[in-house]
Amino acid sequence: MTDGDRALDLLDNLLELARGSAIAEIEVEHDGTTVSLLRTPLPAVPAARAVAEEATSAPAAHTVQAPTVGIFSAVREWAVGDAVQRGAPLGAIQSLGHMAEISAPSEGVIAEVLVTGGSPVEYGQALFVIAAA
């Protein structure tokens, strides 16, 4: 296993630990390789307020975010108004020779295209906004 593969495995493990938690920073060192994860926590919204806002808001929109750092490649040139099905591939992010597929979280239409193919992206960066159909 190369150092790059080892670092990628450590990063995947860190992302899994951080997903769904309030963890803002993690650093792990293993066999001379150090991997750090630093993220800005989202502001807390009181549950009652969040439910009220969701009930009174327009149809739901989903923001598709980058699950890793790397270079984004779109499966095609996306435009506002393009229809997508849940699970349809939108693109992938290449990081250390690995590809992380990006798929539509719901059926709908592309409301915003926030990155283009070949762009570098950061963990958690918004890539697309998909409005409910």
Contact map, one row per residue, 1 for C-alpha under 8 A:
1110110000000000000000000000000000000000000000000000000000000000000000000000000000000000000000000000000000000000000000000000000000000
1111110000000000000000000000000000000000000000000000000000000000000000000000000000000000000000000000000000000000000000000000000000000
1111111000000000000000000000000010000000000000000000000000000000000000000000000000000000000000000000000000000000000000000000000000000
0111111100000000000000000000000000000000000000000000000000000000000000000000000000000000000000010000000000000000000000000000000000000
1111111110000000000000000000000000000000000000000000000000000000000000000000000000000000000000010000000000000000000000000000000000000
1111111111000000000000000000000000000000000000000000000000000000000000000000000000000000000000000000000000000000000000000000000000000
0011111111100000000000000000000011100000000000000000000000000000000000000000000000000000000000000000000000000000000000000000000000000
0001111111110000000000000000000000000000000000000000000000000000000000000000000000000000000000010000000000000000000000000000000000000
0000111111111000000000000000000000000000000000000000000000000000000000000000000000000000000000000000000000000000000000000000000000000
0000011111111100000000000001000000100000000000000000000000000000000000000000000000000000000000000000000000000000000000000000000000000
0000001111111110000000000000000000111000000000000000000000000000000000000000000000000000000000000000000000000000000000000000000000000
0000000111111111000000000000000000000000000000000000000000000000000000000000000000000000000000000000000000000000000000000000000000000
0000000011111111100000000000000000000000000000000000000000000000000000000000000000000000000000000000000000000000000000000000000000000
0000000001111111110000000100000000001000000000000000000000000000000000000000000000000000000000000000000000000000000000000000000000000
0000000000111111111000000000000000001000000000000000000000000000000000000000000000000000000000000000000000000000000000000000000000000
0000000000011111111000000000000000000000000000000000000000000000000000000000000000000000000000000000000000000000000000000000000000000
0000000000001111111010000000000000000000000000000000000000000000000000000000000000000000000000000000000000000000000000000000000000000
0000000000000111111111110000000000000000000000000000000000000000000000000000000000000000000000000000000000000000000000000000000000000
0000000000000011111110000000000000000000000000000000000000000000000000000000000000000000000000000000000000000000000000000000000000000
0000000000000000011111000000000000000000000000000000000000000000000000000000000000000000000000000000000000000000000000000000000000000
0000000000000000111111100000000000000000000000000000000000000000000000000000000000000000000000000000000000000000000000000000000000000
0000000000000000010111110000000000000000100000000000000000000000000000000000000000000000000000000000000000000000000000000000000000000
0000000000000000010011111100000000000000100000000000000000000000000000000000000000000000000000000000000000000000000000000000000000000
0000000000000000010001111100000000001111100000000000000000000000000000000000000000000000000000000000000000000000000000000000000000000
0000000000000000000000111110000000011110000000000000000000000000000000000000000000000000000000000000000000000000000000000000000000000
0000000000000100000000111111000000011100000000000000000000000000000000000000000000000000000000000000000000000000000000000000000000000
0000000000000000000000001111100001111000000000000000000000000000000000000000000000000000000000000000000000000000000000000000000000000
0000000001000000000000000111110001110000000000000000000000000000000000000000000000000000000000000000000000000000000000000000000000000
0000000000000000000000000011111111100000000000000000000000000000000000000000000000000000000000000000000000000000000000000000000000000
0000000000000000000000000001111111000000000000000000000000000000000000000000000000000000000000000000000000000000000000000000000000000
0000000000000000000000000000111110000000000000000000000000000000000000000000000000000000000000000000000000000000000000000000000000000
0000000000000000000000000000111111000000000000000000000000000000000000000000000000000000000000000000000000000000000000000000000000000
0010001000000000000000000000111111100000000000000000000000000000000000000000000000000000000000000000000000000000000000000000000000000
0000001000000000000000000011110111110000000000000000000000000000000000000000000000000000000000000000000000000000000000000000000000000
0000001001100000000000000011100011111000000000000000000000000000000000000000000000000000000000000000000000000000000000000000000000000
0000000000100000000000001111000001111100000000000000000000000000000000000000000000000000000000000000000000000000000000000000000000000
0000000000100110000000011110000000111110000000000000000000000000000000000000000000000000000000000000000000000000000000000000000000000
0000000000000000000000011100000000011111000000000000000000000000000000000000000000000000000000000000000000000000000000000000000000000
0000000000000000000000011000000000001111100000000000000000000000000000000000000000000000000000000000000000000000000000000000000000000
0000000000000000000000010000000000000111110000000000000000000000000000000000000000000000000000000000000000000000000000000000000000000
0000000000000000000001110000000000000011111000000000000000000000000000000000000000000000000000000000000000000000000000000000000000000
0000000000000000000000000000000000000001111100000000000000000000000000000000000000000000000000000000000000000000000000000000000000000
0000000000000000000000000000000000000000111110000000000000000000000000000000000000000000000000000000000000000000000000000000000000000
0000000000000000000000000000000000000000011111000000000000000000000000000000000000000000000000000000000000000000000000000000000000000
0000000000000000000000000000000000000000001111101100000000000000000000000000000000000000000000000000000000000000000000000000000000000
0000000000000000000000000000000000000000000111111100000000000000000000000000000000000000000000000000000000000000000000000000000000000
0000000000000000000000000000000000000000000011111110000000000000000000000000000000000000000000000000000000000000000000000000000000000
0000000000000000000000000000000000000000000001111111000000000000000000000000000000000000000000000000000000000000000000000000000000000
0000000000000000000000000000000000000000000011111111100000000000000000000000000000000000000000000000000000000000000000000000000000000
0000000000000000000000000000000000000000000011111111110000000000000000000000000000000000000000000000000000000000000000000000000000000
0000000000000000000000000000000000000000000000111111111000000000000000000000000000000000000000000000000000000000000000000000000000000
0000000000000000000000000000000000000000000000011111111100000000000000000000000000000000000000000000000000000000000000000000000000000
0000000000000000000000000000000000000000000000001111111110000000000000000000000000000000000000000000000000000000000000000000000000000
0000000000000000000000000000000000000000000000000111111110000000000000000000000000000000000000000000000000000000000000000000000000000
0000000000000000000000000000000000000000000000000011111110000000000000000000000000000000000000000000000000000000000000000000000000000
0000000000000000000000000000000000000000000000000001111111000000000000000000000000000000000000000000000000000000000000000000000000000
0000000000000000000000000000000000000000000000000000111111110000000000000000000000000000000000000000000000000000000000000000000000000
0000000000000000000000000000000000000000000000000000000111110000000000000000000000000000000000000000000000000000000000000000000000000
0000000000000000000000000000000000000000000000000000000011111000000000000000000000000000000000000000000000000000000000000000000000110
0000000000000000000000000000000000000000000000000000000011111100000000000000000000000000000000000000000000000000000000000000000000110
0000000000000000000000000000000000000000000000000000000000111110000000000000000000000000000000000000000000000000000000000000000011110
0000000000000000000000000000000000000000000000000000000000011111000000000000000000000000000000000000000011000000000000000000000011110
0000000000000000000000000000000000000000000000000000000000001111100000000000000000000000000000000000000000000000000000000000011111000
0000000000000000000000000000000000000000000000000000000000000111110000000000000000000000000000000000000110000000000000000000011111000
0000000000000000000000000000000000000000000000000000000000000011111000000000000000000000000000000000000000000000000000000011111100000
0000000000000000000000000000000000000000000000000000000000000001111110000000000000000000000010000000010000000000000000001111111000000
0000000000000000000000000000000000000000000000000000000000000000111110000000000000000000000000000001000000000000000000000011000000000
0000000000000000000000000000000000000000000000000000000000000000011111000000000000000000000010100001000000000000000000001111000000000
0000000000000000000000000000000000000000000000000000000000000000011111100000000000000000000010100000000000000000000000011110000000000
0000000000000000000000000000000000000000000000000000000000000000000111110000000000000000000011110000000000000000000000011100000000000
0000000000000000000000000000000000000000000000000000000000000000000011111000000000000000000011100000000000000000000001111000000000000
0000000000000000000000000000000000000000000000000000000000000000000001111100000000000000001111000000000000000000001111111000000000000
0000000000000000000000000000000000000000000000000000000000000000000000111110000000000000001111000000000000000000000111100000000000000
0000000000000000000000000000000000000000000000000000000000000000000000011111110000000000011100000000000000000000000110000000000000000
0000000000000000000000000000000000000000000000000000000000000000000000001111100000000000111100000000000000000000000000000000000000000
0000000000000000000000000000000000000000000000000000000000000000000000000111110000000000011000000000000000000000000000000000000000000
0000000000000000000000000000000000000000000000000000000000000000000000000111111000000000000000000000000000000000000110000000000000000
0000000000000000000000000000000000000000000000000000000000000000000000000101111101000000000000000000000000000100100000000000000000000
0000000000000000000000000000000000000000000000000000000000000000000000000000111111000000000000000000000000000101100000000000000000000
0000000000000000000000000000000000000000000000000000000000000000000000000000011111000000000000000000000000001111100000000000000000000
0000000000000000000000000000000000000000000000000000000000000000000000000000001111100000000000000000000000001110000000000000000000000
0000000000000000000000000000000000000000000000000000000000000000000000000000011111110000000000000000000000001100000000000000000000000
0000000000000000000000000000000000000000000000000000000000000000000000000000000011111000000000000000000000111100000000000000000000000
0000000000000000000000000000000000000000000000000000000000000000000000000000000001111101000000000000000101111100000000000000000000000
0000000000000000000000000000000000000000000000000000000000000000000000000000000000111111000000000000000101110000000000000000000000000
0000000000000000000000000000000000000000000000000000000000000000000000000000000000011111000000000000001111110000000000000000000000000
0000000000000000000000000000000000000000000000000000000000000000000000000000000000001111100000000000001111000000000000000000000000000
0000000000000000000000000000000000000000000000000000000000000000000000000000000000011111110000000000001100000000000000000000000000000
0000000000000000000000000000000000000000000000000000000000000000000000000010000000000011111000000000111100000000000000000000000000000
0000000000000000000000000000000000000000000000000000000000000000000000000111000000000001111100000000111100000000000000000000000000000
0000000000000000000000000000000000000000000000000000000000000000000000011111000000000000111110000000111000000000000000000000000000000
0000000000000000000000000000000000000000000000000000000000000000000000011110000000000000011111000011110000000000000000000000000000000
0000000000000000000000000000000000000000000000000000000000000000010111111000000000000000001111100011110000000000000000000000000000000
0000000000000000000000000000000000000000000000000000000000000000000001111000000000000000000111111111000000000000000000000000000000000
0000000000000000000000000000000000000000000000000000000000000000000111100000000000000000000011111111000000000000000000000000000000000
0001100100000000000000000000000000000000000000000000000000000000000001000000000000000000000001111100000000000000000000000000000000000
0000000000000000000000000000000000000000000000000000000000000000000000000000000000000000000001111110000000000000000000000000000000000
0000000000000000000000000000000000000000000000000000000000000000000000000000000000000000000001111111000000000000000000000000000000000
0000000000000000000000000000000000000000000000000000000000000000000000000000000000000000000111101111100000000000000000000000000000000
0000000000000000000000000000000000000000000000000000000000000000001100000000000000000000000111100111110000000000000000000000000000000
0000000000000000000000000000000000000000000000000000000000000000000000000000000000000000111110000011111000000000000000000000000000000
0000000000000000000000000000000000000000000000000000000000000000010000000000000000000000111110000001111100000000000000000000000000000
0000000000000000000000000000000000000000000000000000000000000000000000000000000000000111111000000000111110000000000000000000000000000
0000000000000000000000000000000000000000000000000000000000000001000000000000000000011111110000000000011111100000000000000000000001000
0000000000000000000000000000000000000000000000000000000000000101000000000000000000000110000000000000001111100000000000000000000000000
0000000000000000000000000000000000000000000000000000000000000100000000000000000000011110000000000000000111110000000000000000000001010
0000000000000000000000000000000000000000000000000000000000000000000000000000000000111100000000000000000111111000000000000000000001011
0000000000000000000000000000000000000000000000000000000000000000000000000000000000111100000000000000000001111100000000000000000001111
0000000000000000000000000000000000000000000000000000000000000000000000000000000111110000000000000000000000111110000000000000000001111
0000000000000000000000000000000000000000000000000000000000000000000000000000011111110000000000000000000000011111100000000000000111100
0000000000000000000000000000000000000000000000000000000000000000000000000000000110000000000000000000000000001111100000000000000111100
0000000000000000000000000000000000000000000000000000000000000000000000000000001100000000000000000000000000000111110000000000000111000
0000000000000000000000000000000000000000000000000000000000000000000000000000011100000000000000000000000000000111111100000000001110000
0000000000000000000000000000000000000000000000000000000000000000000000000000000000000000000000000000000000000001111100000000011110000
0000000000000000000000000000000000000000000000000000000000000000000000010000000000000000000000000000000000000000111110100000001100000
0000000000000000000000000000000000000000000000000000000000000000000000011100100000000000000000000000000000000000111111100000000000000
0000000000000000000000000000000000000000000000000000000000000000000000011100100000000000000000000000000000000000001111100000000000000
0000000000000000000000000000000000000000000000000000000000000000000000111000000000000000000000000000000000000000000111110000000000000
0000000000000000000000000000000000000000000000000000000000000000000000111000000000000000000000000000000000000000001111111000000000000
0000000000000000000000000000000000000000000000000000000000000000000011110000000000000000000000000000000000000000000001111100000000000
0000000000000000000000000000000000000000000000000000000000000000010111110000000000000000000000000000000000000000000000111110100000000
0000000000000000000000000000000000000000000000000000000000000000010111000000000000000000000000000000000000000000000000011111100000000
0000000000000000000000000000000000000000000000000000000000000000111110000000000000000000000000000000000000000000000000001111100000000
0000000000000000000000000000000000000000000000000000000000000000111100000000000000000000000000000000000000000000000000000111110000000
0000000000000000000000000000000000000000000000000000000000000000110000000000000000000000000000000000000000000000000000001111111000000
0000000000000000000000000000000000000000000000000000000000000011110000000000000000000000000000000000000000000000010000000001111110000
0000000000000000000000000000000000000000000000000000000000000011110000000000000000000000000000000000000000000000111000000000111110000
0000000000000000000000000000000000000000000000000000000000000011100000000000000000000000000000000000000000000111111000000000011111000
0000000000000000000000000000000000000000000000000000000000001111000000000000000000000000000000000000000000000111110000000000011111100
0000000000000000000000000000000000000000000000000000000000001111000000000000000000000000000000000000000101111111000000000000000111110
0000000000000000000000000000000000000000000000000000000000111100000000000000000000000000000000000000000000011110000000000000000011111
0000000000000000000000000000000000000000000000000000000000111100000000000000000000000000000000000000000001111000000000000000000001111
0000000000000000000000000000000000000000000000000000000000000000000000000000000000000000000000000000000000111000000000000000000000111
